[in-house]
Amino acid sequence: MEPNTDIAQRGVRYAQDQFSEVMTQTEEFVREKPTQSLLIALAAGFVLNRLPIGRLLGAITRLLLFALKPALLVYGATKVYEVMHEE
C-alpha cells in the first residue's frame, strides 16, 4: 500500500470518527435541552433564510458559464496546436 493512500485512509477514518463524535454530542444536547435546541434551530433557519444564497449561487453559475466559453476556446486551440506539431 502506498504511503499517500494510507494517509488518506487515516484521514477519512479520523473525519468519520470526528463526525460521529459531533453527532453523539449533538444528540445528547438535544435530549438534555430540547427547547434551547429548537430555538437555536429556528434562529439558524432564519439567518440562513435571510442570506442571499440563491443570488450567490446564480451569480457564480453565470460567472462560470461566462468563463467557460473562452476556456473551451483556449483548450481547443491548445489541442489543435499539439496535433499540428505532432505531425
C-alpha positions in Angstrom: 0.0 0.0 0.0 1.3 3.4 -0.9 2.1 5.9 1.9 -0.3 8.5 0.4 -3.1 6.0 0.3 -2.5 5.1 3.9 -2.5 8.8 4.9 -5.7 9.3 3.0 -7.4 6.3 4.7 -6.3 7.5 8.1 -7.7 11.0 7.3 -11.0 9.5 6.2 -11.2 7.4 9.4 -10.4 10.4 11.5 -13.0 12.5 9.8 -15.6 9.8 10.3 -14.7 9.5 14.0 -14.9 13.2 14.5 -18.3 13.3 12.7 -19.6 10.5 14.8 -18.5 12.3 18.0 -20.1 15.6 16.9 -23.4 13.7 16.1 -23.3 12.0 19.5 -22.7 15.3 21.3 -25.5 17.0 19.3 -27.9 14.2 20.1 -27.1 14.4 23.8 -27.5 18.2 23.8 -30.9 18.0 22.1 -32.1 15.4 24.6 -30.9 17.5 27.5 -32.2 20.8 26.3 -34.9 20.4 23.7 -36.3 23.9 24.0 -32.9 25.6 23.6 -32.2 23.3 20.7 -35.4 24.3 19.0 -34.7 28.0 19.5 -31.2 27.6 18.1 -32.5 25.7 15.0 -35.1 28.4 14.4 -32.5 31.2 14.7 -30.2 29.3 12.3 -33.0 28.7 9.9 -34.0 32.4 10.0 -30.4 33.5 9.4 -29.9 31.0 6.5 -33.2 32.1 5.0 -32.1 35.8 5.1 -28.8 35.1 3.3 -28.9 35.6 -0.4 -27.7 32.1 -1.2 -29.8 31.8 -4.3 -28.4 35.0 -5.7 -24.9 34.0 -4.9 -25.2 30.6 -6.5 -26.9 32.2 -9.5 -24.1 34.7 -9.9 -21.4 32.0 -9.5 -23.2 29.9 -12.1 -23.4 32.8 -14.6 -19.7 33.6 -14.0 -18.7 30.1 -14.6 -20.7 29.8 -17.8 -19.3 33.2 -18.9 -15.8 32.0 -18.3 -16.4 28.6 -19.9 -16.6 29.8 -23.5 -13.1 31.4 -23.5 -11.7 28.4 -21.6 -13.0 26.0 -24.2 -11.6 28.2 -26.9 -8.2 28.2 -25.4 -8.4 24.4 -24.7 -9.4 23.7 -28.3 -6.6 26.0 -29.7 -4.1 24.2 -27.5 -5.2 20.8 -28.7 -5.1 22.0 -32.4 -1.6 23.3 -31.7 -0.5 20.0 -30.2 -1.9 18.0 -33.2 -0.2 20.3 -35.7 3.2 19.9 -34.1 2.9 16.2 -33.7 2.7 15.7 -37.5 
